[in-house]
Amino acid sequence: MSSPSPRPPEGDWLGTPYLKLERRGPFAVVTVDRPDARNALSPAMYFGLRYAIAHCEADPDIHGLILTGTGDVFIPGGDLGQTGVDNWMDLRHLGMDVTPFDSLRVTPLPVVAAVNGICQGGGFMITLCSDVSVVSENATFRVPELFRGISDTYYAQILARTIGPVRTRDLMFTGRVLTAAEALDWGLVTRVVPHDELMESATEVLAGVCQTAPVARLDIKKSLDAYLGLFDRMAMGQSLVGDEAVEGYRAFKERRSPSWVPEDLRAEGRL
């Protein structure tokens, strides 16, 4: 079911032409497919991913979910340019409530992130919140939020619990890019596979997860969710509408360094 016009989700239509839900046997595959914007997520796309999780949970014919992207990009984060045609939702009014991160952490449905390429921002968080991440050898990972003026306390919480504070500072304060092999070595992803074997491997992994007892599996997931803990939602919410985020957004659109970067350190193009 598809539609070119912007309207909320209904059934397998996820509320945006840039997300596609396909049924493949006992599994659903949701693909981010917005090549003109390098798969950047509009507010409707963020919500569409969240809706997809709940929609698949409620369908007795769907026993697992795979999330993936197209081309050489998985998900680079949010669409700061706001260029999508799926304009029925405004992120400013709902903020983090539209994102799928918490839904991924608590859903009883097993979810595998099949990371096919560039993965950063919201895409990297989706990967971290999925149950298993199978990634292409070509994938790369980055946390650029501080370049955008965003106090991403969600990342600070999840990364510190996952890889410790030292590596969290490295990733967040430098915005460095990790290769797939480095992400595996750091414990940020589950496994790395040849690029042309990605979907086959992700499907095999999901089939294996579905062999485990669902109630017992959910108990383990509850324990892991409690370990990851809550992030500072108030600080992050204030940051998203703060002066630094406004300047970070402008700098991104204008392809320049933000004004807080010392003049001698400013680079050509966006950070």
C-alpha positions as CSV (number, residue, x, y, z in Angstrom):
1,M,0.0,0.0,0.0
2,S,1.5,3.3,-1.0
3,S,0.5,7.0,-1.5
4,P,2.3,10.0,-2.9
5,S,0.4,12.5,-0.7
6,P,1.3,13.2,2.9
7,R,-1.0,11.5,5.4
8,P,-0.6,9.6,8.7
9,P,0.2,5.9,8.8
10,E,-2.4,3.3,8.2
11,G,-1.8,-0.4,8.0
12,D,1.4,-1.1,6.0
13,W,1.5,2.5,4.8
14,L,3.9,4.2,7.2
15,G,2.9,7.8,6.6
16,T,5.6,8.7,4.2
17,P,6.7,7.6,0.7
18,Y,10.3,7.3,2.0
19,L,9.6,4.2,4.1
20,K,8.6,0.9,2.8
21,L,7.2,-2.1,4.7
22,E,7.5,-5.5,3.0
23,R,6.3,-8.8,4.3
24,R,8.8,-11.6,3.8
25,G,7.4,-14.9,5.3
26,P,7.2,-14.5,9.1
27,F,9.2,-11.2,9.0
28,A,8.7,-7.6,8.0
29,V,11.4,-5.5,6.4
30,V,11.2,-1.7,6.7
31,T,13.5,0.1,4.3
32,V,14.5,3.7,4.5
33,D,14.5,4.8,0.8
34,R,15.1,8.5,0.3
35,P,18.2,8.7,-1.9
36,D,17.7,12.4,-2.9
37,A,18.3,13.3,0.8
38,R,20.8,10.6,1.6
39,N,18.1,8.8,3.7
40,A,17.8,11.7,6.2
41,L,14.8,11.2,8.4
42,S,11.9,13.7,8.3
43,P,9.7,13.9,11.4
44,A,7.1,11.7,9.6
45,M,9.8,9.2,8.9
46,Y,10.9,9.1,12.5
47,F,7.3,8.5,13.5
48,G,6.8,6.0,10.7
49,L,9.5,3.9,12.1
50,R,7.9,4.1,15.6
51,Y,4.5,3.2,14.1
52,A,6.0,0.3,12.2
53,I,7.2,-1.3,15.4
54,A,3.7,-1.1,17.0
55,H,2.0,-2.2,13.8
56,C,4.2,-5.3,13.5
57,E,3.8,-6.1,17.2
58,A,0.0,-6.2,16.7
59,D,0.1,-8.5,13.7
60,P,0.2,-12.2,14.6
61,D,1.7,-13.1,11.2
62,I,4.8,-11.0,11.9
63,H,7.4,-12.5,14.2
64,G,10.4,-10.3,13.6
65,L,11.4,-7.0,12.1
66,I,14.5,-5.9,10.0
67,L,15.4,-2.3,9.6
68,T,17.6,-1.3,6.7
69,G,18.5,1.5,4.2
70,T,19.3,1.8,0.5
71,G,22.4,2.4,-1.5
72,D,25.5,3.3,0.6
73,V,23.5,4.9,3.4
74,F,21.6,3.4,6.3
75,I,20.4,6.5,8.2
76,P,22.4,9.7,8.7
77,G,20.1,11.2,11.2
78,G,17.4,13.8,10.9
79,D,16.6,16.0,7.9
80,L,17.9,19.4,9.1
81,G,17.0,20.9,5.7
82,Q,13.3,19.9,6.1
83,T,12.9,19.2,2.4
84,G,10.5,16.2,2.5
85,V,7.0,16.1,1.0
86,D,5.7,14.1,4.0
87,N,4.9,17.3,5.9
88,W,1.9,16.2,8.0
89,M,4.0,16.2,11.2
90,D,6.0,18.9,13.0
91,L,8.9,17.7,15.1
92,R,9.0,21.0,17.1
93,H,5.7,20.2,18.8
94,L,6.5,16.6,19.7
95,G,10.3,16.3,20.0
96,M,11.7,13.0,21.1
97,D,8.1,11.6,21.4
98,V,8.1,10.7,17.7
99,T,11.4,8.8,17.7
100,P,11.5,5.0,17.7
101,F,14.3,4.6,20.2
102,D,12.4,3.8,23.3
103,S,10.0,1.6,21.3
104,L,12.9,-0.5,20.0
105,R,14.2,-0.9,23.6
106,V,10.9,-2.3,24.9
107,T,9.2,-4.1,22.1
108,P,8.7,-7.8,22.5
109,L,9.2,-8.2,18.8
110,P,12.8,-9.1,17.9
111,V,14.4,-6.3,15.8
112,V,17.6,-6.6,13.7
113,A,19.3,-3.5,12.2
114,A,20.8,-4.4,8.9
115,V,23.2,-1.5,8.5
116,N,24.1,-1.2,4.8
117,G,26.3,2.0,4.9
118,I,26.6,5.4,6.5
119,C,25.1,5.3,10.0
120,Q,25.1,8.3,12.3
121,G,22.9,10.6,14.4
122,G,19.4,9.0,14.8
123,G,20.5,6.1,12.6
124,F,23.2,5.1,15.0
125,M,20.9,5.3,17.9
126,I,18.4,3.1,16.1
127,T,21.2,0.6,15.7
128,L,22.2,0.8,19.3
129,C,18.5,0.3,20.5
130,S,17.8,-2.7,18.2
131,D,18.2,-6.2,19.6
132,V,21.0,-7.2,17.1
133,S,22.9,-5.2,14.5
134,V,24.3,-6.9,11.4
135,V,26.4,-4.5,9.5
136,S,28.0,-4.3,6.1
137,E,31.8,-4.2,6.0
138,N,31.3,-0.9,4.2
139,A,29.3,0.7,7.1
140,T,30.7,3.7,9.0
141,F,29.5,5.2,12.3
142,R,29.5,8.7,13.8
143,V,27.9,10.8,16.5
144,P,27.9,14.4,15.2
145,E,25.3,15.9,17.6
146,L,27.7,18.2,19.4
147,F,28.6,19.8,16.1
148,R,24.9,20.7,15.8
149,G,24.6,22.3,19.2
150,I,22.5,19.4,20.6
151,S,23.1,18.2,24.2
152,D,22.3,14.6,23.3
153,T,22.0,13.1,26.7
154,Y,20.4,10.0,25.2
155,Y,23.7,9.2,23.4
156,A,25.7,10.1,26.6
157,Q,23.6,7.6,28.6
158,I,23.5,4.7,26.1
159,L,27.1,5.0,24.9
160,A,28.5,5.2,28.5
161,R,26.6,2.1,29.4
162,T,27.7,0.3,26.3
163,I,31.4,1.3,25.8
164,G,32.3,3.2,28.9
165,P,32.9,7.0,29.5
166,V,36.4,7.1,27.9
167,R,35.3,6.0,24.5
168,T,32.0,7.9,24.8
169,R,34.0,11.1,25.2
170,D,36.1,10.2,22.2
171,L,33.1,9.6,20.0
172,M,31.0,12.6,21.1
173,F,33.7,15.2,21.6
174,T,35.6,14.5,18.4
175,G,32.8,13.3,16.1
176,R,35.3,10.8,14.7
177,V,34.2,8.2,12.2
178,L,34.4,4.6,13.1
179,T,34.7,1.8,10.5
180,A,32.6,-1.3,10.8
181,A,35.6,-3.2,12.1
182,E,36.2,-0.6,14.8
183,A,32.6,-0.5,15.8
184,L,32.7,-4.3,16.2
185,D,35.9,-4.1,18.2
186,W,34.4,-1.4,20.5
187,G,31.3,-3.5,21.1
188,L,28.9,-1.2,19.3
189,V,27.6,-3.6,16.7
190,T,26.9,-7.4,16.8
191,R,28.6,-8.6,13.7
192,V,30.1,-7.5,10.4
193,V,29.5,-9.3,7.1
194,P,30.3,-8.9,3.5
195,H,28.2,-6.2,1.9
196,D,26.4,-8.5,-0.6
197,E,25.5,-10.9,2.2
198,L,23.9,-8.3,4.5
199,M,20.2,-9.1,4.1
200,E,20.8,-12.8,4.0
201,S,22.8,-12.7,7.2
202,A,20.3,-10.4,8.9
203,T,17.5,-12.7,8.1
204,E,19.5,-15.7,9.4
205,V,20.2,-13.9,12.6
206,L,16.6,-12.9,13.1
207,A,15.5,-16.5,12.4
208,G,17.9,-17.7,15.1
209,V,16.5,-15.1,17.6
210,C,13.0,-16.3,16.9
211,Q,14.0,-19.8,18.1
212,T,14.2,-18.5,21.6
213,A,11.3,-18.5,24.1
214,P,9.5,-15.1,23.7
215,V,8.5,-14.6,27.3
216,A,12.0,-15.5,28.6
217,R,13.6,-13.3,25.9
218,L,11.4,-10.4,26.9
219,D,12.5,-10.8,30.6
220,I,16.1,-10.6,29.5
221,K,15.3,-7.5,27.4
222,K,13.6,-5.9,30.4
223,S,16.8,-6.5,32.5
224,L,19.0,-4.9,29.7
225,D,16.6,-2.0,29.4
226,A,16.9,-1.3,33.1
227,Y,20.7,-1.4,32.8
228,L,20.7,1.1,30.0
229,G,18.6,3.4,32.2
230,L,16.9,6.8,31.5
231,F,18.6,9.8,29.9
232,D,18.2,13.4,31.0
233,R,15.1,14.2,29.0
234,M,14.6,17.7,30.4
235,A,18.2,18.8,29.5
236,M,17.9,17.4,26.0
237,G,14.5,18.9,25.4
238,Q,15.8,22.3,26.4
239,S,18.8,21.9,24.2
240,L,16.8,21.1,21.1
241,V,15.2,24.6,21.2
242,G,18.3,26.4,22.6
243,D,20.6,29.0,21.0
244,E,23.3,26.5,20.2
245,A,20.9,24.2,18.4
246,V,19.6,27.1,16.4
247,E,23.1,28.1,15.4
248,G,24.1,24.5,14.7
249,Y,21.1,24.2,12.4
250,R,21.9,27.4,10.5
251,A,25.6,26.4,10.1
252,F,24.5,23.0,8.7
253,K,22.2,24.6,6.2
254,E,24.8,27.2,5.2
255,R,27.6,24.6,5.0
256,R,29.9,26.4,7.5
257,S,31.4,26.0,10.9
258,P,29.2,27.2,13.8
259,S,30.0,30.5,15.4
260,W,31.3,28.9,18.5
261,V,34.3,27.4,16.7
262,P,37.4,29.6,17.2
263,E,38.0,31.5,14.0
264,D,41.4,29.9,13.4
265,L,39.8,26.5,13.6
266,R,36.9,27.0,11.3
267,A,36.9,24.7,8.3
268,E,35.4,24.9,4.8
269,G,32.0,23.3,4.6
270,R,29.9,21.8,7.4
271,L,31.4,19.8,10.2
